[in-house]
Amino acid sequence: MTLDELEQIVAARATAPADESWTAKLLAKGPEKCAEKFGEEAIEAVIEAVKGDRDRLTSEAADVLFHLLVMLKSRDVALADVMAELDRRQGQSGLQEKAKRS
């Protein structure tokens, strides 16, 4: 599965009735709740990375990617826009890009 395919799944589930779709239910609670859920999943992934549990980290990383796309959907940010930003940054080092943000 690609991130583009996962984004399409999130979009399809977003239009389902909230009582039939976790994604629709989460989106109905608003962007703040979507961001909170993404943060929870990210923290869980960090914990598993520190613990060194490869299988649990894999599972939590999948949750992070899914909930990132839900959070982006909640704010109408397309994955293509995120990828375009990554493309824009490709021509410079991470240190140069970070210095420009300061």
DSSP file (Angstrom, degrees, kcal/mol; ACC not computed):
  #  RESIDUE AA STRUCTURE BP1 BP2  ACC     N-H-->O    O-->H-N    N-H-->O    O-->H-N    TCO  KAPPA ALPHA  PHI   PSI    X-CA   Y-CA   Z-CA
    1    1 A M              0   0    0      0, 0.0     2,-0.2     0, 0.0     3,-0.0   0.000 360.0 360.0 360.0 142.4    0.0    0.0    0.0
    2    2 A T     >  -     0   0    0      1,-0.1     4,-2.2     0, 0.0     5,-0.1  -0.624 360.0-112.1-102.4 166.2    1.2    3.5   -0.8
    3    3 A L  H  > S+     0   0    0     -2,-0.2     4,-2.6     1,-0.2     5,-0.2   0.859 119.7  57.0 -64.9 -34.0    0.5    6.7    1.2
    4    4 A D  H  > S+     0   0    0      2,-0.2     4,-1.9     1,-0.2    -1,-0.2   0.921 107.7  47.1 -61.8 -42.7   -1.6    7.9   -1.7
    5    5 A E  H  > S+     0   0    0      2,-0.2     4,-1.9     1,-0.2    -2,-0.2   0.899 111.5  50.8 -65.3 -39.7   -3.7    4.8   -1.4
    6    6 A L  H  X S+     0   0    0     -4,-2.2     4,-2.5     1,-0.2    -2,-0.2   0.893 107.4  53.5 -65.3 -38.5   -4.0    5.3    2.3
    7    7 A E  H  X S+     0   0    0     -4,-2.6     4,-2.4     1,-0.2    -1,-0.2   0.892 107.8  51.3 -61.3 -39.0   -5.1    8.9    1.7
    8    8 A Q  H  X S+     0   0    0     -4,-1.9     4,-2.3     2,-0.2    -1,-0.2   0.876 108.8  50.9 -65.7 -37.5   -7.8    7.7   -0.6
    9    9 A I  H  X S+     0   0    0     -4,-1.9     4,-2.7     2,-0.2     5,-0.2   0.926 110.0  49.4 -64.8 -44.7   -9.0    5.2    2.1
   10   10 A V  H  X S+     0   0    0     -4,-2.5     4,-1.9     1,-0.2    -2,-0.2   0.926 111.2  50.1 -59.8 -44.6   -9.1    8.0    4.6
   11   11 A A  H  X S+     0   0    0     -4,-2.4     4,-0.7     1,-0.2    -1,-0.2   0.901 112.0  47.4 -61.7 -41.4  -11.1   10.2    2.2
   12   12 A A  H >< S+     0   0    0     -4,-2.3     3,-0.9     1,-0.2     4,-0.3   0.919 113.2  47.4 -66.8 -43.3  -13.6    7.4    1.5
   13   13 A R  H >< S+     0   0    0     -4,-2.7     3,-1.2     1,-0.2    11,-0.4   0.797 101.5  66.5 -68.9 -27.1  -14.1    6.6    5.2
   14   14 A A  H 3< S+     0   0    0     -4,-1.9    -1,-0.2     1,-0.3    -2,-0.2   0.775 100.5  50.3 -63.8 -26.0  -14.5   10.3    5.9
   15   15 A T  T << S+     0   0    0     -3,-0.9    -1,-0.3    -4,-0.7    -2,-0.2   0.486  91.1  99.3 -92.8  -3.4  -17.8   10.3    3.9
   16   16 A A  S <  S-     0   0    0     -3,-1.2     5,-0.1    -4,-0.3     2,-0.1  -0.381  91.6 -82.4 -76.7 160.2  -19.2    7.3    5.7
   17   17 A P    >>  -     0   0    0      0, 0.0     3,-2.3     0, 0.0     4,-1.0  -0.390  38.0-123.9 -61.3 140.6  -21.7    7.7    8.5
   18   18 A A  T 34 S+     0   0    0      1,-0.3     7,-0.3     6,-0.2     3,-0.2   0.769 110.8  58.5 -60.7 -26.4  -20.0    8.4   11.8
   19   19 A D  T 34 S+     0   0    0      1,-0.2    -1,-0.3     5,-0.1     3,-0.1   0.523 112.8  40.2 -81.7  -2.7  -21.7    5.4   13.5
   20   20 A E  T <4 S+     0   0    0     -3,-2.3     2,-0.4     1,-0.2    -2,-0.2   0.486 113.3  53.1-116.8  -9.3  -20.1    3.1   10.9
   21   21 A S     X  -     0   0    0     -4,-1.0     4,-2.5    -3,-0.2    -1,-0.2  -0.975  55.3-157.8-139.0 122.2  -16.6    4.6   10.5
   22   22 A W  H  > S+     0   0    0     -2,-0.4     4,-2.7     1,-0.2     5,-0.2   0.905 101.5  52.8 -59.0 -41.4  -14.0    5.4   13.1
   23   23 A T  H  > S+     0   0    0      2,-0.2     4,-2.7     1,-0.2     5,-0.2   0.931 110.2  45.9 -62.0 -47.4  -12.4    7.9   10.7
   24   24 A A  H  > S+     0   0    0    -11,-0.4     4,-2.2     1,-0.2    -6,-0.2   0.902 113.1  51.0 -62.7 -40.9  -15.7    9.7   10.1
   25   25 A K  H  X S+     0   0    0     -4,-2.5     4,-0.8    -7,-0.3    -2,-0.2   0.916 112.1  46.4 -63.0 -44.0  -16.4    9.7   13.9
   26   26 A L  H >< S+     0   0    0     -4,-2.7     3,-0.9     1,-0.2     4,-0.3   0.927 112.4  49.6 -65.0 -45.4  -13.0   11.2   14.6
   27   27 A L  H >< S+     0   0    0     -4,-2.7     3,-1.5     1,-0.2    -1,-0.2   0.857 104.2  59.9 -62.2 -34.8  -13.2   13.8   11.9
   28   28 A A  H 3< S+     0   0    0     -4,-2.2    -1,-0.2     1,-0.3    -2,-0.2   0.759  96.7  62.0 -65.2 -23.3  -16.7   14.8   13.2
   29   29 A K  T << S-     0   0    0     -3,-0.9     4,-0.3    -4,-0.8    -1,-0.3   0.573 115.1-113.3 -79.7  -8.9  -15.0   15.7   16.5
   30   30 A G    <>  -     0   0    0     -3,-1.5     4,-1.9    -4,-0.3     3,-0.4  -0.119  30.1 -65.9 101.7 164.8  -12.9   18.3   14.8
   31   31 A P  H  > S+     0   0    0      0, 0.0     4,-2.6     0, 0.0     5,-0.2   0.819 125.5  59.4 -59.6 -34.3   -9.3   19.0   13.9
   32   32 A E  H  > S+     0   0    0      1,-0.2     4,-2.3     2,-0.2    -2,-0.1   0.922 107.4  45.4 -64.2 -42.5   -8.3   19.4   17.5
   33   33 A K  H  > S+     0   0    0     -3,-0.4     4,-2.4    -4,-0.3    -1,-0.2   0.881 112.0  52.5 -67.1 -38.3   -9.4   15.9   18.4
   34   34 A C  H  X S+     0   0    0     -4,-1.9     4,-2.2     2,-0.2    37,-0.2   0.906 110.8  47.6 -63.1 -41.0   -7.7   14.6   15.2
   35   35 A A  H  X S+     0   0    0     -4,-2.6     4,-2.5     2,-0.2    -2,-0.2   0.897 110.4  52.2 -66.6 -40.6   -4.5   16.3   16.2
   36   36 A E  H  X S+     0   0    0     -4,-2.3     4,-2.3     2,-0.2    -2,-0.2   0.921 110.2  48.2 -60.7 -44.4   -4.8   14.9   19.8
   37   37 A K  H  X S+     0   0    0     -4,-2.4     4,-2.3     2,-0.2    -2,-0.2   0.901 110.3  51.5 -64.9 -40.9   -5.2   11.3   18.4
   38   38 A F  H  X S+     0   0    0     -4,-2.2     4,-2.5    29,-0.2    -1,-0.2   0.930 109.8  50.5 -59.9 -44.9   -2.2   11.8   16.1
   39   39 A G  H  X S+     0   0    0     -4,-2.5     4,-2.5     1,-0.2    -2,-0.2   0.898 108.4  51.8 -60.4 -42.2   -0.1   12.9   19.1
   40   40 A E  H  X S+     0   0    0     -4,-2.3     4,-2.2     1,-0.2    -1,-0.2   0.926 111.6  46.6 -59.6 -45.3   -1.2    9.9   21.2
   41   41 A E  H  X S+     0   0    0     -4,-2.3     4,-2.1     1,-0.2    23,-0.2   0.887 110.8  52.3 -66.8 -38.3   -0.2    7.6   18.4
   42   42 A A  H  X S+     0   0    0     -4,-2.5     4,-2.3     2,-0.2    -1,-0.2   0.914 109.5  49.3 -63.7 -42.5    3.2    9.4   17.9
   43   43 A I  H  X S+     0   0    0     -4,-2.5     4,-2.5     1,-0.2    -2,-0.2   0.911 109.5  52.0 -62.9 -42.1    4.0    9.1   21.6
   44   44 A E  H  X S+     0   0    0     -4,-2.2     4,-2.0     1,-0.2    -1,-0.2   0.886 109.4  50.2 -61.9 -37.7    3.1    5.4   21.5
   45   45 A A  H  X S+     0   0    0     -4,-2.1     4,-2.2    15,-0.2    -2,-0.2   0.907 109.4  51.0 -66.6 -41.2    5.5    5.0   18.6
   46   46 A V  H  X S+     0   0    0     -4,-2.3     4,-2.5     2,-0.2     5,-0.2   0.929 108.8  51.6 -60.7 -45.3    8.3    6.8   20.4
   47   47 A I  H  X S+     0   0    0     -4,-2.5     4,-2.4     1,-0.2    -1,-0.2   0.922 111.3  46.7 -58.3 -45.6    7.8    4.5   23.5
   48   48 A E  H  X>S+     0   0    0     -4,-2.0     4,-1.6     1,-0.2     5,-1.4   0.854 110.2  53.6 -67.8 -33.6    8.0    1.4   21.3
   49   49 A A  H  <5S+     0   0    0     -4,-2.2    -1,-0.2     2,-0.2    -2,-0.2   0.912 111.2  45.9 -65.6 -41.5   11.1    2.8   19.6
   50   50 A V  H  <5S+     0   0    0     -4,-2.5    -2,-0.2     1,-0.2    -1,-0.2   0.898 112.7  50.0 -66.8 -40.5   12.8    3.4   22.9
   51   51 A K  H  <5S-     0   0    0     -4,-2.4    -1,-0.2    -5,-0.2    -2,-0.2   0.777 106.9-130.0 -69.5 -25.6   11.8   -0.1   24.2
   52   52 A G  T  <5 +     0   0    0     -4,-1.6     2,-1.2     1,-0.2    -3,-0.2   0.675  53.0 150.9  84.7  17.5   13.2   -1.7   21.0
   53   53 A D     >< -     0   0    0     -5,-1.4     4,-2.8     1,-0.2    -1,-0.2  -0.709  25.0-171.2 -86.5  98.1   10.1   -3.7   20.3
   54   54 A R  H  > S+     0   0    0     -2,-1.2     4,-2.4     1,-0.2    -1,-0.2   0.890  81.1  47.9 -59.2 -45.1   10.2   -3.9   16.5
   55   55 A D  H  > S+     0   0    0      2,-0.2     4,-2.1     1,-0.2    -1,-0.2   0.922 114.7  45.1 -65.1 -44.3    6.8   -5.5   16.0
   56   56 A R  H  > S+     0   0    0      2,-0.2     4,-2.9     1,-0.2     5,-0.2   0.892 112.3  52.5 -67.5 -38.2    5.0   -3.0   18.3
   57   57 A L  H  X S+     0   0    0     -4,-2.8     4,-2.8    -9,-0.3    -2,-0.2   0.915 108.0  51.6 -62.1 -42.0    6.9   -0.1   16.7
   58   58 A T  H  X S+     0   0    0     -4,-2.4     4,-1.8    -5,-0.2    -2,-0.2   0.928 112.3  46.2 -58.7 -45.8    5.8   -1.3   13.3
   59   59 A S  H  X S+     0   0    0     -4,-2.1     4,-1.8     1,-0.2    -2,-0.2   0.921 114.8  45.9 -63.5 -46.0    2.2   -1.4   14.5
   60   60 A E  H  X S+     0   0    0     -4,-2.9     4,-2.4     1,-0.2   -15,-0.2   0.863 108.7  56.1 -68.3 -35.1    2.4    2.0   16.1
   61   61 A A  H  X S+     0   0    0     -4,-2.8     4,-2.5     2,-0.2    -1,-0.2   0.885 105.5  52.3 -63.5 -37.8    4.1    3.5   13.0
   62   62 A A  H  X S+     0   0    0     -4,-1.8     4,-2.4     2,-0.2    -1,-0.2   0.913 109.5  49.5 -62.5 -41.7    1.2    2.3   10.9
   63   63 A D  H  X S+     0   0    0     -4,-1.8     4,-2.9     2,-0.2     5,-0.2   0.900 109.3  52.7 -62.4 -40.5   -1.2    4.1   13.4
   64   64 A V  H  X S+     0   0    0     -4,-2.4     4,-2.2   -23,-0.2    -2,-0.2   0.940 110.5  46.4 -60.8 -48.2    1.0    7.2   13.1
   65   65 A L  H  X S+     0   0    0     -4,-2.5     4,-1.9     2,-0.2    -1,-0.2   0.925 114.3  47.9 -61.8 -44.3    0.8    7.3    9.3
   66   66 A F  H  X S+     0   0    0     -4,-2.4     4,-1.9     1,-0.2    -2,-0.2   0.952 114.9  44.0 -61.0 -50.0   -2.9    6.7    9.3
   67   67 A H  H  X S+     0   0    0     -4,-2.9     4,-2.4     1,-0.2   -29,-0.2   0.765 107.8  59.5 -73.2 -23.7   -3.7    9.3   11.9
   68   68 A L  H  X S+     0   0    0     -4,-2.2     4,-2.7    -5,-0.2    -1,-0.2   0.935 107.8  46.4 -62.3 -45.5   -1.4   11.8   10.2
   69   69 A L  H  X S+     0   0    0     -4,-1.9     4,-2.4     2,-0.2    -2,-0.2   0.863 111.4  51.2 -66.8 -35.1   -3.5   11.5    7.1
   70   70 A V  H  X S+     0   0    0     -4,-1.9     4,-2.2     2,-0.2    -1,-0.2   0.932 111.0  48.7 -64.9 -44.7   -6.7   11.9    9.2
   71   71 A M  H  X S+     0   0    0     -4,-2.4     4,-0.8   -37,-0.2    -2,-0.2   0.919 111.5  48.9 -61.7 -43.7   -5.3   15.0   10.8
   72   72 A L  H ><>S+     0   0    0     -4,-2.7     5,-2.7     1,-0.2     3,-1.0   0.922 110.1  52.0 -60.6 -43.4   -4.3   16.4    7.4
   73   73 A K  H ><5S+     0   0    0     -4,-2.4     3,-1.6     1,-0.3    -1,-0.2   0.884 102.1  60.2 -59.2 -39.0   -7.8   15.7    6.1
   74   74 A S  H 3<5S+     0   0    0     -4,-2.2    -1,-0.3     1,-0.3    -2,-0.2   0.743 113.5  36.9 -64.1 -22.0   -9.3   17.5    9.0
   75   75 A R  T <<5S-     0   0    0     -3,-1.0    -1,-0.3    -4,-0.8    -2,-0.2   0.173 114.8-113.0-113.2  14.5   -7.5   20.7    7.9
   76   76 A D  T < 5 +     0   0    0     -3,-1.6     2,-0.6     1,-0.2    -3,-0.2   0.866  64.5 149.3  55.2  41.3   -7.9   20.1    4.2
   77   77 A V      < -     0   0    0     -5,-2.7    -1,-0.2    -8,-0.1     2,-0.2  -0.930  39.0-140.5-104.9 119.5   -4.2   19.6    3.6
   78   78 A A    >>  -     0   0    0     -2,-0.6     4,-1.4     1,-0.1     3,-0.8  -0.510  14.5-127.9 -80.1 145.2   -3.5   17.2    0.8
   79   79 A L  H 3> S+     0   0    0      1,-0.3     4,-2.8     2,-0.2     5,-0.2   0.863 111.1  63.2 -55.8 -36.6   -0.7   14.6    0.9
   80   80 A A  H 3> S+     0   0    0      1,-0.2     4,-2.2     2,-0.2    -1,-0.3   0.850 100.2  52.3 -59.1 -34.7    0.5   16.0   -2.4
   81   81 A D  H <> S+     0   0    0     -3,-0.8     4,-1.9     2,-0.2    -1,-0.2   0.896 109.8  47.9 -68.6 -39.8    1.1   19.4   -0.7
   82   82 A V  H  X S+     0   0    0     -4,-1.4     4,-2.1     2,-0.2    -2,-0.2   0.922 112.8  48.6 -64.8 -44.1    3.2   17.7    2.0
   83   83 A M  H  X S+     0   0    0     -4,-2.8     4,-2.4     1,-0.2    -2,-0.2   0.872 108.5  53.9 -65.6 -36.6    5.1   15.8   -0.7
   84   84 A A  H  X S+     0   0    0     -4,-2.2     4,-2.3    -5,-0.2    -1,-0.2   0.884 107.4  51.4 -63.9 -37.8    5.7   19.0   -2.7
   85   85 A E  H  X S+     0   0    0     -4,-1.9     4,-1.8     2,-0.2    -2,-0.2   0.908 109.6  49.4 -65.1 -41.2    7.1   20.6    0.5
   86   86 A L  H  X S+     0   0    0     -4,-2.1     4,-0.9     1,-0.2    -2,-0.2   0.905 110.4  50.9 -63.1 -40.2    9.5   17.7    0.9
   87   87 A D  H >< S+     0   0    0     -4,-2.4     3,-0.7     1,-0.2     4,-0.4   0.905 107.5  53.6 -61.2 -41.7   10.5   18.0   -2.8
   88   88 A R  H >< S+     0   0    0     -4,-2.3     3,-0.6     1,-0.2    -1,-0.2   0.877 110.3  47.0 -61.3 -38.1   11.1   21.7   -2.3
   89   89 A R  H >< S+     0   0    0     -4,-1.8     3,-1.9     1,-0.2    -1,-0.2   0.637  88.5  89.1 -77.8 -14.9   13.5   20.9    0.6
   90   90 A Q  T << S+     0   0    0     -4,-0.9    -1,-0.2    -3,-0.7    -2,-0.2   0.776  78.5  61.1 -58.5 -30.5   15.3   18.2   -1.3
   91   91 A G  T <  S+     0   0    0     -3,-0.6     2,-0.3    -4,-0.4    -1,-0.3   0.408 103.7  53.4 -81.7   4.3   17.9   20.6   -2.7
   92   92 A Q  S <  S-     0   0    0     -3,-1.9     2,-0.1    -4,-0.0     0, 0.0  -0.929  87.3-100.7-136.2 160.2   19.3   21.7    0.7
   93   93 A S     >  -     0   0    0     -2,-0.3     4,-2.5     1,-0.1     5,-0.2  -0.362  34.3-113.7 -74.3 159.8   20.7   20.1    3.7
   94   94 A G  H  > S+     0   0    0      1,-0.2     4,-2.3     2,-0.2     5,-0.2   0.853 118.6  54.6 -60.4 -34.8   18.5   19.7    6.8
   95   95 A L  H  > S+     0   0    0      2,-0.2     4,-2.0     1,-0.2    -1,-0.2   0.902 109.1  46.9 -67.4 -40.1   20.8   22.1    8.7
   96   96 A Q  H  > S+     0   0    0      2,-0.2     4,-1.6     1,-0.2    -2,-0.2   0.920 112.9  49.3 -65.3 -43.2   20.3   24.8    6.0
   97   97 A E  H  X S+     0   0    0     -4,-2.5     4,-0.8     1,-0.2    -2,-0.2   0.909 111.6  48.6 -64.2 -41.7   16.5   24.2    5.9
   98   98 A K  H >X S+     0   0    0     -4,-2.3     3,-0.8     1,-0.2     4,-0.8   0.896 107.4  55.4 -65.3 -40.6   16.3   24.5    9.7
   99   99 A A  H >< S+     0   0    0     -4,-2.0     3,-0.6     1,-0.2    -1,-0.2   0.848 102.7  56.9 -61.9 -34.5   18.4   27.7    9.7
  100  100 A K  H 3< S+     0   0    0     -4,-1.6    -1,-0.2     1,-0.2    -2,-0.2   0.769 102.1  56.2 -68.4 -24.7   15.9   29.3    7.3
  101  101 A R  H <<        0   0    0     -4,-0.8    -1,-0.2    -3,-0.8    -2,-0.2   0.711 360.0 360.0 -78.9 -20.2   13.0   28.7    9.8
  102  102 A S    <<        0   0    0     -4,-0.8    -1,-0.2    -3,-0.6    -2,-0.1   0.481 360.0 360.0 -74.9 360.0   14.8   30.5   12.6
